[in-house]
Amino acid sequence: MSQTKVEAPFVENNVLFRNKFINGDMNIAQRATSVTGVTQDGGHLVVDRFRINGGATTAGRFTLSQHADGPSVSGLTKCLKFDCTTADTSIAAGELMQLHYRFEGQHLQDLYKGTAGAKKITLSFYVKGNATAKYTASFYDNDNSRLIGQTFDVTTSWTRVVLTYNADTTGTLDNDNNNSMALYISLHGGSNYTSGTFSENTWEAYSSTRFIGDSTTSFFDSTDREFFITGVQLEVGDQASDFEQVPFDVQLARCKRYYEKIQYEGQVATMAATSTSAAYARIECEVEKRADPTVTLPTAGNSTNEISVLTAAGSYPGTIGSHAVGNPTPLGFRLQATSYGNLEAGGGLMLYVNGTVNIEFDAEL
C-alpha cells in the first residue's frame, strides 16, 4: 500500500479513457444532489454510477450529497460526501455499508486477468474526513468469485491515495456488458466481514470474513463522522497518472448509457388509438442503454404533474385509464394506455402533462 500527499508528482499519461471509472470526478448527479436518512443499502442515490451497498440493517443513518469541494488539482471541484446523522456503536455481525461501483467485463479486457500476461492495476482517489480513519478498498471478481483488498488512511486534509493491486493469473473476465468486477470501499462492517485473516494485496477465493482489513474505522462511530471522496481512477499498470478529465457532455452521455431521467413539459408524445379505450406511443431514450432498461413512468391522471391521453378534441377523456411499459429496448419503449373512455379509434392523440414529469430509464449493472 502506498499513500501520498496531494502535491506529489504523478506520471503523465495521454492515453484517452485510461480511467476505467465513469464519473470519477462526481460531476454528474441525475437522480439527486442530496439524500437524507440513507441506510446501509441505499442503491444508486446521488452521483451517477456509484451506489451504496450493504448487509444487515444498521441503526446508523447518513446524508449523502454531491458536495462543492475538492483537492484543487486536476480540475476536481465536486465530491461525494457522507455525513453521519445517526450513530451505530453496537455493531451486529451482519452489518455492512460500502461505496460500490460495478464494471462491465468488456471494459476490462486489457487487464488480461486469468492469463499468464495478467496486469497489475492501480486505483487512486482523493479523500478526507473530519478526523483520522482507516477503511478498506477491495476489488471483487464477480465472474470467478475472487477478492483482493488493501486498507488506506484518511486525514482531515485532502490526500491522494494510490493503491497498486497485484495481477491475477486465475480466472478470466467475461467479454460482455455484464458485471464482471466491482470496487467496494468498506466504511462499516460487523464480524461477518472482519473475522477472517485479512491479507493485504492478495488475490484469493472470496470469503466475506476477509472483506474488511484490520484496525479499520466504523463510519457510524459518531454523528461527527464525515467522509469525502473524489477523483476516483483505475488504470492498468503500476503507476498513477494525473486524474483524467473527460468533457462534461461526454461524461454525461456515458452515464446516460446506464441511467437517464428525461423531463417533459406539456406534450410528452403523439399517440395512436387502437380502440376507444386504448392507445400507444413510442418513447425513445436520448442515449442507447447498456441493456433493456427498467422504465419508471409518472402517475397517470389529469392533475398537475400527471400524464394523460388527450382526445382528438384536445380535452381529457371522461375516464382516465392506466399506463404500462411494453417492449423495452436499449433505444426506448412502447407506452401502452388502457382502460380509457371516449377515445377515437384510429385517430391521432396526445400524451400530455399539465406541469412537468420525469420518465426514468435504468440499465445499471
N, C-alpha and C positions, 0 to 999 in steps of 0.2 A: 504494500500500500504506500502511495506517495501523496503528499498533500502540500500545496504551495500557495503562497500569497498572491493576491490579485496582480501585483506589479511585476511578477516574474515573467520572463520572456518565454514564448512558445514557438514551436516550429511553424513556419509559414507553409501553407498548402493551398494551391489554387484549384484543386480538383472540385468541380461543381457537384453539389449534392453529396458531398462526402459524409455529411451528418445523417445518420440513419433515423434520427428523430424528426418528426414533423411538428412544428410549433414549439420547438425547444426554447424560444425566446418568450413564450407565454403571451404573444401579442393577440392571438385570435381567441375570442370567447363568444361563440354564437349563442350558447344556451343562457348564460347569465354572467354577470361580473361579480356577484356575491351571493352566497347561500348560507343561511344561519341554521343552527341546530343539526349539523351534519353528524352522522354516526360513523360506525366503523366500516360500513359497506355502502357508500352512497352512490357508486357508479360514476358515470360522467355527469359532472355538475357545472363546472366553471370553464376553465381553459380547455380548448379542443384537444383531443387525443389522449389526455391524461385523465385517469379515473381514480376513485377511491375504492380500494379492495379491503375486505375484512373477513373475520371469522365470527365467533360467537358474539352476541350482543354485549356491548360495554355500556357502562353508565356515563362514560365520557362523551362530551359533545364539543364541537368546534365550529367556528365560522371559517369558510373557505372563500377566498376572494382573489380576483386579479388586482394586484396592488401596484401603484405607481412608484416603484423603487427598483434600483438595480445597482450593479457594481461600477457603473460609469466607464465601462470598457466594452468594445465591440458593439456599441450601439444598444446595449441592453438597458432598457428603461422601465420594463414591467417584469413582475414576478408573480408566482403563486404563493399566497400567504395562508398559513394555518394559524389560527388563533384559538387556543383552548378556552372554552367558556364554562365547561363543567368538568371537574377533575374526576379521575377514577384511580384511586390508590389501592383498591382491593381488587387485584387483577386475577380473574378466573383463568383456568388453564387454557381454554379455547379462544380467548380474546386475541384479536389481531386487527391492526389498522396499518394500511400501506398506501403509498402513492404508486400507481401501477400504469404501465404502458405496454401495449402489445404490438409486435412486429409481424408483418407478413413474411412468409418464407421466401417469396420471390425477391424480396428486398435484401436478403442476407446471403445470397449465394456466393458472394465474393469473400465470405469468411472461410469457405472450404471446410466447414465443420464436418467432422466424421471422416476425414481423409488424412493421408499422410502429410499433405500440404496445408493442414489447418492453420489459420492465422490467429494471432493474438488480437484482442480488441481493447480499445481504450475509451473509457467513459469519463467525461468531465462535466462539471456543473458548478455553479456558484451558489453558495449557501450562507445564511447567517441565522442567528436566533437571538432571543432575549438573554440567554445565558449559555454557558458551555454545555455541550451534549454530544453523545455518540450514537449513531444509527448504523444500519446495515443496508448496503446496496447489493442486490442479488440478481442474477440472470437465471431464468428457468427455461430449459429446453422443453417445450411442450410436446414436440414430436417424439422425443426419446426419454422423457421424464428424468432429466438430469439437471443438476443445480450447481451453481458456483456463487460465492459471496465474499464481500470484503466489508469491513467496518470503516467508518470515516468520522471525523470530528467536526463539530460546529462551534464557532465562536460568535461573539457579538458584532464582529465586522464581516463584511463580505469577503469570502475566501473562495478561491477556486480549488475544488477537489479534483484530483486526477488519479484515476484507478485503472491500471492495466490488468486485464484478465488473461490468464494463460489460454493457449489454444487447446481445443478438444478434438482429439482424433477419433472419438467414439460418437457415433450417431449423426447421420446426415440430416439436414433440414429439408423438408419438402419444398419443392419449387412451385408454389401456388399462392393464392391470395388469402390463405387462412392463417390463423395464429400459430406461428412456429416457435417464437421465443418472446419472452417478456422480461421487462425490468420491474423489480419490486424494491422500493425503498421503504423499509420497515420502520415505523415510528412508534409502534406499541405492540406488545405481544405477551401472551401468557406462556406457561411452562410447556404446552404442547408444541411450541415453536422455539423454545430456548434450552430444553433439557438435554439435547444431544451434544456431541462433541463437535464444535464448530471448527472447520478447517479453512483458514483464510486462503482464498485464491486457489481452490482445488475443485476441479470438476468431479462430481460423484453422483451416484444414483440418488434420486430425490428422497429425502426424508423430511417431513415437516418439522421434526425436532431440531434440525440443523439450519433452520431458515434465518435465525437471528443470532448475531455474534455475541461474544462475551462482554459483560460490563457495559451494556447498552442502556440508553435512557428511554423512559416511557414518556411520550409526548403528553400523556394525560396526568402527569405527576403534579401539576399545579395549574391554576387558571392564569398564572402569569406566563405560561409556556407559549412561545411563538416559534414558527419555523418558516423561513423564506427560501425559495429556490427559483433559479432561472438559468438560462444559458446551458441547457442540457444537450449534450452532444455525445454521439457514439461513432467512433471511427475504426476502420480496420488498421491494425498495426499497433506498435507500442509507443507512439508519440501522440501528444495532444496538440493540435494546431489551434490557432485563434478561432473563436466561435464564428461559424459560418452564417453570415447574414443573407437571408433569402428575401427578395422583394415581397412586400405585403400582399400584393394581388396574387402572386404565385403561391404564397403560403396559404392564403385563404382558399384558393381553388383546390389545393392538396387536402386541406381539412374538409372541404365540402364533399370530397370523394367518400368520406366516412359518415358525415352528418351535415345536413343542410336544413336551415329553417327559412322558408320563404314567406314574406309578409305580403298580404293582399289588402287592398282598399277599394271598395266599390266592386267592379266586375272581377270575378275570380276566373271564370272560364265560360265559353259558349258551350251549350248542351244540345243534345238531340233527344227528343222524346220518343220512346219506343212504344208507349201506350198513354192512356190518360192518367196513369198513376206512376209511371217510371220514366227515367231519363238517365243519360250518362254523359260524362265529359272525360276527355283525356288530359291529364295534368302532367307536365314534364318537369324534370329536375333541371337546374341550371348546369350542374356538373354530373357527368356519369358516375354512378356509385360503384363501390368496390364489389358489391353483390346486390341481389334483390333486397331492397330496403324494407324495413318496417315503417309504415306510414301512420302518423298521428293526425287525425282530422279535427277541426274545430267543431263546436257544438252546432247541431242543426236547429234552426229556428229563425224567426224574423225579428228578434230583439237585437239590441246593439251588440256588435261583435259576435254575431252568429250568422251562419251561412244558410241560404235557402235558394231553391229554384224559383225564378220569376216566370210567370206565364208570358205568352206571346204579347199580351197587352201591357206587360211591364208591371204587373201587380203580384202580390203574394197570393198563392192559391189558397183555397178555403181550408185545406188540410195540409199541414207541413209534415212531410214524411221523415225518413231516416236515410243516412248515407253510409256507404261501406266502400272498402278498398278492394278493387278487383285487379287481378293480373299485374301485380307489381313487377317491374323490371328495373335494371340499373338506370334506365332512362326516364322512368315515370310510372304512372299507374292509371287505371280506369276508375273514376269516381262513379259509383252506382247509387242513384237516388231512387228509392222505392216508397210505396205507401202514400204517395201524394194524391191530391184530389184536383180535378178540373184542369189537367194539362191537355194540350192539343197534340194528339198523336201525330208524329211525323213532322211536327213544327220545330222551329228553332227557338231555343230558350236560353236563359242566362242563369249562371250560378252567381249569387250576389251576396255581399255583406254590407250592412249598414254600420260602418265603422272600419275596424281592421281585424284581421285574423291571421294566424300562422298555420302553415302546413309543414310538418316535420318529416324528414326522410332520414332514417337511421340505418346505416350499414356498417356500424362499428364491429370490430373483431370480437 
